[in-house]
Amino acid sequence: MRTRIVVVAAAVAALLVVGVAVYLFSPPRQVAGTSIPVAGPPIVGGATYVSTSPTAPSSTSVAATATSGPSGKPSSTAGIAQPPPAAPPPAAPPTSQQSSPNASGQITFYGAADNDPPGSRDIAYPGVLHGQAGGTGTFEDPITFAAQDGRFAPGTKIYVPDVRRYFILEDSCASCSGSHIDLWTGSANDRGIVRCEDSLTRNGSRPYQLNPPAGLAVSPGDLYQNGHCFRG
């Protein structure tokens, strides 16, 4: 009787050992789609354990943009912020201003030799800038010019590209009409200044600019000086 009991006990013990071994080395059980890890060493063969703790949904969402793939089927592409466009290169500073004539008319020349009275530098409007006809031709110190009475207001400034000088209205011209202007050539009284005036005069209408900006090309000085006439 004791021997049978011992045999039965041994069999039960063996069954318990086998059951425990099966329990310890069996793969994780799936409960409602979630693997439950079982205590014991990891299973060899690439199996992994999945945590049963719930995963909080991500607080950040990525916008998806549906696009059409090569096969025509829509595919989803995560929207990615594009880098801002490159700033345009800075504009190069202007090298010089250009003359933009906005008027035209006959352009003639006069000087002290053929002024009224002859040999003088008298002007009709001595209170504008100069007390007498003169100037250097720069924007700050334009040369005297004459025009028909009432055509331009005294002090009107012009730029004449043909001779590269600024002029200011300080005199009247009895023989001028309309847009015809008469430019001061210099204070010389010799015959050379008259020949210079004739050589500078052109037939027909020539361009000039009313109320010009500063910074235009200038060849300063009298158009006739030291026996030499401006040649452009």
Residue pairs with C-beta under 8 A, 6 or more apart in sequence:
23 38
24 38
24 39
24 40
25 40
25 43
26 38
27 43
27 47
28 35
28 36
28 37
28 38
28 47
28 49
29 35
29 36
29 38
30 36
34 50
34 52
35 49
35 50
35 52
36 52
37 49
37 50
37 52
42 49
62 78
62 79
63 78
63 79
64 76
64 77
64 78
64 79
65 76
65 77
65 78
65 79
66 74
66 75
66 76
66 77
67 74
67 75
67 76
67 77
68 74
68 75
69 75
96 215
96 217
97 213
97 214
97 215
97 216
98 216
99 159
99 161
99 209
99 212
99 216
99 217
100 209
101 161
101 207
101 208
101 209
102 209
102 210
103 158
103 179
103 207
103 208
103 209
103 210
104 179
104 205
104 206
104 207
104 208
105 178
105 179
105 180
105 181
105 205
105 206
105 208
106 179
106 180
106 181
106 204
106 205
106 206
107 160
107 162
107 180
107 181
107 182
107 183
107 201
107 202
107 206
107 208
108 176
108 180
108 181
108 182
108 183
108 197
108 201
109 182
109 183
109 184
109 185
109 196
109 197
109 200
109 201
109 223
110 146
110 173
110 182
110 183
110 184
110 185
110 197
111 184
111 185
111 186
111 187
111 188
111 193
111 194
111 197
111 224
112 118
112 119
112 120
112 121
112 133
112 186
112 187
112 188
112 189
112 193
113 119
113 188
113 189
113 190
113 191
113 193
113 194
114 194
114 197
115 121
115 122
115 133
116 122
116 174
119 189
121 132
121 133
121 134
121 187
122 132
122 133
123 130
123 132
123 133
123 144
123 146
123 170
123 171
124 146
124 154
124 170
124 171
124 172
125 154
125 155
125 169
125 170
125 171
125 172
126 132
126 170
128 154
128 155
128 168
128 169
128 170
129 135
129 141
129 142
129 155
129 168
129 170
130 144
130 170
133 144
133 170
133 171
133 184
133 187
134 143
134 144
134 184
134 187
135 141
135 142
135 143
135 144
135 167
135 168
135 184
136 143
136 220
136 221
137 143
137 163
137 164
137 165
137 166
137 167
137 218
137 219
137 220
137 221
138 166
138 218
138 220
139 157
139 166
139 212
139 214
139 215
139 216
139 218
142 157
142 165
142 166
142 167
142 168
143 165
143 166
143 167
143 168
143 183
143 184
143 222
144 167
144 168
144 170
144 171
144 184
145 158
145 167
145 168
145 169
145 170
145 171
145 181
145 182
145 183
145 184
146 169
146 170
146 171
146 172
146 173
146 176
146 181
146 182
146 184
147 169
147 172
147 173
147 176
147 180
147 181
147 182
148 172
148 173
148 176
148 177
148 178
148 180
149 172
151 176
151 178
151 179
152 169
152 210
153 169
154 169
154 170
155 168
155 169
155 170
156 168
156 169
156 210
156 211
157 166
157 167
157 168
157 169
157 210
157 211
157 212
158 166
158 167
158 168
158 169
158 181
158 208
158 209
158 210
158 211
158 212
159 165
159 166
159 167
159 208
159 209
159 212
159 216
160 167
160 183
160 206
160 208
160 209
161 207
161 208
161 209
162 200
162 202
162 206
162 207
162 232
163 183
163 200
163 219
163 223
163 230
163 232
164 216
164 217
164 218
164 219
164 232
165 218
165 219
165 220
165 223
166 212
166 216
166 218
167 181
167 183
167 184
171 182
171 184
173 180
173 181
173 182
175 182
176 182
179 205
181 208
183 223
184 223
185 193
185 196
185 197
185 200
185 222
185 223
185 224
186 193
186 196
186 222
186 223
186 224
186 225
187 222
188 222
188 224
188 225
190 227
192 224
192 227
192 229
193 224
195 229
196 223
196 224
196 229
196 230
197 224
199 229
200 223
200 229
200 230
219 230
223 229
223 230
224 230
